[in-house]
Each structure stands twice: as C-alpha cells, then as structure tokens.
Amino acid sequence: MSNASDQHTPIPESLPDQEQFWRPPARFGSVPVEAEPMGWDRKRGFEKHYPRVNLPMQIIERVSLGKTEPHEPNRLIWGDNLHVMRQIESNSVDLIYMDPPFFSGRQYNVMWGDEQEMRSFNDIWQDGMPGYLIWLNARLFEMKRILKPTGSIYVHCDWHASHYIKVEMDKIFGYENFRNEIIWAYRTGGATKRSFGRKHDALLFYSKSKEYFFNTQLDRSYLTGQMGHVADKTFYDDEWGRYQVVVFSKTHIKLYRDSRGYFTLTNCRDYWNIDAVGRTSKERIGYPTQKPEALLERIIKASSNEDDIVFDPFIGGGTTAAVAQRLNRRWIAADQSRVAVSVTAERLKGQAMTREMDEGPAPDFNVEQWGIYESQRLSDMQSGEFREFVLHCYGATRHESAAPPPYFKRKFYYYWRFVYSIDYSRLAQPDSHLGRRTGTRIASHA
C-alpha cells in the first residue's frame, strides 16, 4: 500500500476488445448495439461526467493496535471512493469486495453514538437506472485499474439491479472474465402472499484476467436416503467437527454429523446458505446493511492469500476490514459516510482487544480523510510539509532553481514564492481568506 501523501501517475486502463462478441448478425441489418458501458466517453472516459479532483489525503489518526508491521498501516478512509481510488496505484490490489447501494429506493436509518443520534442515508436515485449505472460504472472502471492482473472483484447486489450490473460489468471487465453469479440464500423475516419470498442476494464474481488466483473452498453436502457404508468405530475431530472414516464404493471419506444430519465435504458450489445477521446474532452491531462475517470469510479465503491487499470501497459496518484483519490480510476501506468510518474504527479496536493470545496483536491502521481538511492540522504542519500539500492540491511540481523559469512558467514561479511565504494564520478563517466555496472543504478540528 502506498503512502497517503504520494502521488502516482495512473497506468491507463482500457475497455476490453469485444467487437466480435457485440457484433449483430448481418441478416438483421443495421441494429444499434451499445458495446461500451453506459456513461463512457471515447475521448475522456468517465472523467467527462466525473472530472478528476486532485486533492491529497489527510491522515487524522494512526490507531496503534500493538503489532510492529513490516508493511505500512492499513487504511480507513472517509471520502468519495471514486476520488480515493484515483489515488491508489494501478495493479496494486488483490481482491475487491463491494456492497454498493442496491437501487432499492429506500432510506436507511442508523442510531449511533452515546446520545443515540439518528443518521440516515438514501438509496434513492432521481436519475433512475441510467444515472445509477453511470455512477457505478465510473467506479467499476477504477476498480479494474487498481486490481492486479491476478486479482478478482465481487459485486454484491440483488434483484433490483443485478441483471443490469452484469451487462455493464461484461463491457468493463470482459464477458470472458465472468466467473460466477453466486447466490447467497438466507432466512429473514417478512413475507408476501403475491409472490415468492425474495430471500437471496447475488454476488457477481469477475477476474481481471484469465490468470487469476483462486483457492477452492469446501462446504457441507448432506446425505439423504439410506447410508450403505462401513464405518470405522473411531471418532476424530477437525475444524468441521467430529467425524468417522467410512468406506463408500471402496473409497475412504470423512463422514460428519451435526443437528441437520450426516454430511461430507465437497467443493463449494455457487449457491451459499449462510445465515444473515439476525437480531440476536453475536456479530450484530446495529448497522442496517451489515453482512455476516462467514460470507466475507469465504470470499477472502477463496480469492486472496495472507498479506494480500483487500479493498472495500463501501465499508459500511466494517465487516470486510474486520475479517481481512482476522485472516492476516492487508486492507484498504473507504466510505463517504462519517458514521460508517466511525463504526468501522470502533469495531476494529474492539476486535483487537478480544484477539486470542496466540494470535498476537493486530496491525495498526490509519484513519484518513479526502476532500475535507481540519484547519488546525494544516496549521500544525511544518512549512515543507504544507508546501507539498498545496502542490498536491494543484497537481504542481516543485521548481528547485533560484532563478525564474522561462517566461511561460513565470506565473507558477511567482505562485511558488507566495506558497513559500504563506501566513499559516490565514487558515484559521478559511471562508474569509480562501472564499466560501473553498472554505467549506476545510473543517474545524474537533
């Protein structure tokens, strides 16, 4: 993971060459087929609708959990994930799990803090499905750029938009890089008499290339009918429970038993029965879109190794970061909700306090902000550090020469002289000195 203050020139990403795949048969004549993702501009890509904003990160806090890491701290970022991703190096992330808004048309509420303050966030899109897909496509394109060639992405969605998202991802990642539509089935309250109960979500699993990493996962396969087998009378134990060694058709296998009956282990299929986070679940933290740790554990184990980087651009209640940390993965997490970042930070601190002794201490993580800056922290910077901050804001480079540069560079030269001698006290009232629009991006330090 790169340092938050570093600037990187992104390696250009492109759409897959699928002309033949999208070409309609000649017998149909001239049929319009849109082979490019919605919102794509052939000259400017998605930056036509979402221009690049070159603002730096600000590290607010380093949370020390006791482990001396050979790597840089993990990163928890408050800010728009599109602009956060545009500052992440190309080909640097091993796995992305994203749980974006579902186009559900709902408003979600969460109670947070000692005073039980009500915080809300909307999944309501005034521009309809096209506006939602353009917004999502711009982010999917950046995710493809930051993924390593061996990397994978899982997009969590449901019936509201999964079929539309699948078509757009085929255009961005390539139809041939689609791996699975995973069905996550769960049992929750609520029912209807006018249709079948909607009790599953979809996970769209794509790789960046054909050379992707995948570690086969095992799952329970319950037996039905009569069991014609010869069992060893000795019982053994492993991570799946107690078992006997039995002989089926001259093959020795492990036979387990739990409250549902006898089962064996088989390679995991694309239909997952994993309990949702219920009202009485020990995992429950009260975040409205919280996902179960078992779901993320299966994804992370399947598509990453220890010390790999896992990225979640919609961290929400912090499940991805919590599971990645427990499984010894490095992680980057972002959310534009300040509540989500606070919830995640507290969850990670609490998890670190309950780690088993033989697990050792957890690695540190930085809490960072993008686009909102605390004026007190800016004024506390050393002069050289502040100059680098300003240069980053303007996408400028330092000119080391004492003599003025050529004429066409003189404007920057005199600006550089201003930066060098800036009065830090002007940051105390950013609205009056920088203009109201700029000042609103600088927050008072609490």
C-alpha positions in Angstrom: 0.0 0.0 0.0 1.3 3.4 -0.9 1.8 6.3 1.4 -1.1 8.7 1.5 1.0 11.6 0.6 2.5 10.0 -2.5 1.3 10.9 -6.0 1.1 8.3 -8.7 0.6 8.6 -12.4 -2.2 6.1 -13.1 -1.5 3.4 -15.7 -4.1 4.0 -18.4 -6.9 1.4 -18.3 -8.9 0.4 -21.4 -12.1 -1.4 -22.2 -11.8 -5.0 -23.4 -11.8 -5.6 -27.2 -15.1 -7.4 -27.7 -16.1 -6.1 -31.1 -16.9 -9.6 -32.4 -18.9 -10.5 -29.3 -21.2 -7.5 -29.7 -21.5 -7.5 -33.5 -25.1 -8.3 -34.6 -25.7 -10.8 -37.4 -25.6 -9.3 -40.9 -29.0 -10.7 -41.7 -30.6 -8.3 -39.1 -29.2 -5.3 -41.0 -28.1 -2.2 -39.1 -29.1 -2.9 -35.5 -27.8 -0.4 -32.8 -25.8 -2.3 -30.2 -24.1 -0.4 -27.4 -20.8 -2.3 -26.8 -19.5 0.4 -24.4 -20.6 0.8 -20.8 -23.2 3.4 -20.0 -21.6 6.8 -19.5 -18.4 6.1 -21.4 -16.9 8.9 -23.5 -14.4 7.8 -26.2 -12.1 10.7 -25.5 -12.4 11.3 -21.8 -13.7 8.0 -20.4 -15.8 8.5 -17.3 -13.9 11.7 -16.4 -16.3 13.6 -18.7 -19.1 13.1 -16.1 -16.8 12.7 -13.1 -13.8 15.0 -13.5 -10.6 14.2 -11.7 -10.2 16.1 -8.5 -6.5 16.0 -7.4 -6.7 16.5 -3.7 -4.4 14.8 -1.2 -5.3 12.6 1.8 -5.0 13.9 5.3 -4.1 11.4 8.0 -6.2 12.1 11.1 -5.0 9.4 13.4 -2.8 6.3 13.5 -4.6 3.7 15.6 -1.9 1.5 17.2 -3.0 -2.0 18.0 0.3 -3.3 19.1 1.8 -5.1 16.1 5.1 -3.9 14.6 4.4 -4.3 10.9 6.9 -4.7 8.1 4.3 -3.1 5.9 2.6 0.3 6.0 -0.5 0.6 8.2 -3.9 -0.5 6.8 -6.1 2.4 5.7 -9.6 3.5 6.7 -10.6 6.5 4.5 -13.5 8.9 4.8 -14.3 10.3 1.4 -15.8 9.7 -2.0 -14.5 6.3 -3.1 -14.1 7.4 -6.8 -11.6 10.0 -5.9 -10.0 7.8 -3.3 -9.4 5.1 -5.9 -8.0 7.6 -8.3 -5.1 8.0 -5.9 -4.4 4.3 -5.5 -1.7 2.8 -7.6 -2.6 0.8 -10.7 -2.3 -3.0 -10.4 -1.8 -2.9 -6.6 -4.9 -4.6 -5.1 -5.5 -8.4 -4.9 -9.2 -8.5 -4.1 -12.2 -6.1 -4.1 -15.5 -6.7 -2.4 -18.1 -4.0 -2.9 -21.5 -3.7 -1.4 -22.9 -0.6 -3.1 -26.4 0.8 -2.9 -28.8 -1.6 -4.4 -31.1 0.8 -6.3 -33.7 -0.1 -3.7 -35.5 3.2 -3.4 -35.2 3.0 0.4 -33.9 5.3 3.1 -31.8 3.6 5.8 -31.5 4.8 9.4 -28.9 4.0 12.0 -28.6 5.1 15.6 -25.1 6.0 16.6 -23.1 7.5 19.4 -23.7 7.8 23.1 -26.6 10.1 22.5 -28.2 7.6 20.0 -28.2 10.2 17.2 -30.2 9.2 14.2 -28.2 9.1 10.9 -29.7 8.4 7.5 -28.5 7.5 4.1 -30.6 7.2 0.9 -30.6 4.6 -1.8 -32.9 6.8 -4.0 -31.8 7.8 -7.5 -33.6 10.7 -9.1 -32.0 10.0 -12.5 -33.3 6.4 -12.5 -31.5 3.3 -13.6 -29.3 5.1 -16.2 -28.0 7.6 -13.6 -27.3 4.8 -11.1 -25.4 2.7 -13.7 -23.2 5.6 -14.9 -22.4 6.4 -11.2 -21.5 2.7 -10.6 -19.6 2.2 -13.9 -17.2 5.1 -13.2 -16.2 3.3 -10.0 -16.1 -0.2 -11.6 -13.6 1.2 -14.2 -11.3 2.5 -11.5 -11.5 -0.8 -9.6 -10.4 -2.7 -12.7 -7.4 -0.3 -13.0 -6.2 -0.9 -9.4 -6.7 -4.7 -9.5 -3.6 -6.8 -10.1 -3.7 -9.0 -13.2 -4.3 -11.9 -10.8 -7.0 -10.0 -8.9 -10.7 -10.6 -8.6 -13.8 -8.5 -7.7 -17.1 -9.5 -6.1 -20.0 -7.1 -6.5 -22.8 -7.6 -4.0 -26.3 -6.8 -5.4 -29.9 -8.0 -5.5 -32.9 -8.3 -7.8 -33.3 -4.5 -8.2 -30.2 -4.1 -10.5 -28.2 -7.3 -10.6 -29.1 -8.1 -14.3 -28.2 -4.5 -15.4 -25.0 -4.6 -13.5 -24.0 -7.9 -15.1 -24.3 -6.4 -18.6 -22.2 -3.4 -17.6 -19.5 -5.5 -16.0 -19.3 -7.6 -19.1 -18.4 -4.4 -21.0 -15.9 -3.2 -18.4 -14.2 -6.5 -17.4 -14.9 -8.6 -20.4 -17.5 -11.3 -20.9 -14.8 -14.0 -20.8 -13.7 -12.8 -17.3 -17.0 -13.5 -15.7 -16.5 -16.4 -13.2 -19.7 -16.9 -11.2 -23.1 -15.5 -10.2 -23.1 -16.6 -6.6 -26.5 -16.9 -4.8 -26.4 -16.0 -1.1 -29.6 -17.5 0.3 -30.7 -16.5 3.8 -33.7 -16.7 6.1 -35.0 -13.4 7.4 -38.4 -12.1 8.4 -41.0 -10.7 6.1 -43.2 -12.5 3.6 -45.7 -11.8 0.8 -48.8 -13.6 -0.5 -48.5 -12.2 -4.0 -45.0 -13.6 -5.0 -42.3 -16.0 -3.8 -40.3 -14.6 -0.9 -37.2 -12.7 -2.0 -34.6 -14.3 0.2 -31.3 -14.2 -1.7 -28.7 -11.7 -2.9 -26.3 -12.1 -5.9 -22.5 -11.8 -5.9 -21.1 -11.1 -9.4 -17.6 -12.6 -9.4 -15.2 -11.4 -12.1 -11.4 -11.6 -12.5 -9.2 -9.0 -14.2 -7.6 -11.7 -16.5 -7.6 -15.4 -17.1 -4.5 -15.7 -14.8 -6.4 -15.1 -11.6 -5.8 -16.5 -8.1 -8.5 -18.9 -6.7 -8.3 -21.2 -3.7 -11.0 -23.9 -3.7 -13.3 -23.8 -0.7 -15.1 -26.7 0.9 -18.8 -26.9 2.0 -21.1 -29.3 3.7 -23.0 -31.8 1.4 -25.8 -33.5 3.4 -26.7 -37.1 2.7 -30.2 -38.3 2.0 -31.7 -41.8 2.0 -30.1 -45.0 3.3 -26.3 -45.0 4.0 -24.7 -48.2 2.7 -21.3 -47.7 4.2 -18.8 -49.3 6.5 -17.7 -47.0 9.3 -14.6 -47.0 11.4 -15.7 -47.1 15.1 -13.0 -44.5 15.9 -14.0 -40.8 16.1 -11.8 -37.9 15.1 -12.1 -34.1 15.3 -11.1 -31.3 13.0 -12.3 -27.7 12.1 -15.5 -29.1 10.7 -16.4 -31.1 13.8 -16.4 -34.8 14.8 -16.2 -37.4 12.1 -15.7 -41.1 11.3 -13.8 -42.6 8.4 -16.2 -44.5 6.2 -15.9 -46.6 3.0 -18.2 -45.6 0.1 -17.6 -47.7 -3.1 -14.1 -48.7 -1.9 -13.3 -45.0 -1.2 -12.4 -43.8 2.3 -14.0 -40.5 3.2 -14.8 -38.4 6.3 -18.4 -38.6 7.5 -19.5 -35.8 9.8 -22.7 -35.3 11.7 -24.5 -32.2 13.1 -28.0 -31.2 14.1 -29.2 -31.5 10.4 -27.8 -34.9 9.8 -24.8 -36.6 8.2 -22.6 -34.7 5.7 -19.4 -35.0 3.8 -17.2 -32.2 2.4 -17.4 -31.1 -1.3 -16.1 -28.3 -3.3 -18.2 -25.2 -2.7 -20.9 -24.5 -5.3 -22.3 -21.2 -6.4 -25.3 -21.4 -4.0 -24.4 -20.4 -0.5 -26.7 -21.0 2.6 -25.2 -18.6 5.1 -27.3 -17.1 7.9 -27.9 -13.3 7.8 -27.0 -11.1 10.8 -30.1 -11.5 12.9 -31.4 -9.5 15.8 -29.8 -12.0 18.3 -26.6 -12.5 16.4 -23.4 -12.0 18.4 -21.9 -10.2 15.4 -24.7 -7.6 15.3 -23.5 -4.0 15.7 -26.7 -2.3 14.6 -25.6 -1.1 11.1 -28.6 -1.6 8.7 -26.7 -3.2 5.8 -24.3 -5.3 7.9 -23.2 -8.6 6.2 -22.2 -11.8 8.1 -18.5 -12.5 8.7 -18.9 -16.0 7.3 -19.8 -14.6 3.9 -16.7 -12.4 3.7 -14.5 -15.1 5.1 -15.4 -17.4 2.3 -14.7 -14.7 -0.4 -11.5 -13.6 1.2 -10.1 -17.1 1.7 -11.1 -18.0 -1.9 -9.5 -15.1 -3.7 -6.5 -13.9 -1.6 -3.6 -15.1 0.4 -2.1 -13.8 3.7 -0.5 -10.4 3.3 -2.5 -9.7 0.1 -4.4 -6.4 -0.1 -8.2 -6.4 0.2 -10.2 -3.3 -0.8 -13.8 -2.4 0.2 -15.0 0.9 -1.3 -18.3 0.8 0.6 -17.1 -0.4 4.0 -20.4 0.3 5.8 -20.4 -1.6 9.1 -16.7 -2.7 8.7 -17.2 -6.5 8.1 -14.7 -6.7 5.3 -11.9 -4.9 7.2 -12.7 -6.9 10.4 -12.5 -10.3 8.6 -9.5 -9.3 6.5 -7.6 -8.3 9.6 -8.5 -11.5 11.4 -7.3 -13.5 8.4 -4.0 -11.6 8.2 -4.7 -9.7 5.0 -3.8 -6.1 4.5 -6.8 -3.9 3.7 -8.0 -0.5 2.4 -11.5 0.6 3.3 -13.4 3.7 2.3 -16.9 5.2 2.8 -18.4 8.6 2.2 -20.3 8.2 5.5 -18.6 9.5 8.5 -20.8 7.2 10.7 -19.6 4.2 8.7 -15.9 5.1 9.2 -16.5 5.7 13.0 -18.4 2.3 13.3 -15.6 0.5 11.5 -12.8 2.1 13.5 -14.6 1.2 16.8 -15.2 -2.4 15.6 -11.6 -2.9 14.7 -10.4 -1.6 18.0 -12.8 -3.9 19.8 -11.8 -6.9 17.8 -8.1 -6.2 18.5 -8.9 -6.3 22.3 -10.5 -9.7 22.1 -7.9 -11.4 19.9 -6.6 -14.7 21.4 -3.2 -14.6 23.0 -1.7 -17.0 20.4 -2.9 -14.7 17.6 -0.7 -11.9 18.8 -1.5 -8.1 18.4 -3.3 -6.7 15.4 -1.6 -4.4 12.9 -2.1 -0.6 13.0 -4.3 1.3 10.7 -4.5 5.0 9.7 -7.8 7.0 9.7 -7.6 9.3 6.7 -9.8 11.9 5.1 -10.2 13.0 1.5 -11.6 16.4 0.4 -12.3 17.6 4.0 -9.4 19.0 5.9 -9.1 20.1 9.5 -7.7 23.6 9.6 -5.8 23.1 12.9 -3.9 20.1 11.5 -3.0 22.1 8.4 -1.7 25.0 10.6 0.3 22.5 12.7 2.2 21.2 9.6 5.9 22.0 9.1 6.4 24.5 6.3 7.9 22.0 3.9 5.0 19.5 4.6 2.4 22.3 4.0 4.1 23.3 0.7 3.8 19.7 -0.5 0.2 19.6 0.5 -0.6 22.7 -1.6 1.4 21.5 -4.6 -0.6 18.2 -4.5 -3.8 20.2 -4.4 -2.8 22.0 -7.7 -1.1 19.0 -9.3 2.1 21.0 -9.4 5.8 20.1 -9.2 8.5 21.8 -7.3 10.9 24.1 -9.2 14.3 24.0 -7.5 16.1 26.7 -9.4 16.7 30.0 -7.7 16.4 31.9 -11.0 13.0 32.5 -12.5 12.0 29.8 -15.0 11.2 30.6 -18.7 8.5 33.1 -19.4 5.7 30.6 -19.8 6.5 29.2 -16.3 6.7 32.5 -14.5 3.2 32.5 -13.4 3.9 29.4 -11.4 7.2 30.8 -10.2 5.5 33.7 -8.5 2.8 31.4 -7.1 5.6 29.3 -5.6 7.1 32.4 -3.9 3.7 33.0 -2.4 3.4 29.4 -1.1 6.9 29.6 0.4 5.9 32.7 2.5 2.3 31.9 3.2 0.9 33.1 6.5 -0.5 30.0 8.3 -2.8 32.1 10.5 -4.9 32.7 7.4 -6.1 29.1 7.7 -7.9 30.0 10.9 -10.8 31.6 8.9 -10.7 29.8 5.6 -14.1 31.3 4.4 -12.8 34.9 4.6 -9.4 34.3 3.0 -10.0 31.4 0.5 -13.6 32.1 -0.5 -16.7 30.4 0.8 -16.6 27.5 -1.7 -13.0 26.6 -0.8 -13.5 27.2 2.9 -16.3 24.7 3.2 -13.8 22.0 2.3 -11.8 22.8 5.4 -13.3 21.7 8.7 -12.6 23.0 12.2 -10.6 20.5 14.3 -12.8 18.9 16.9 
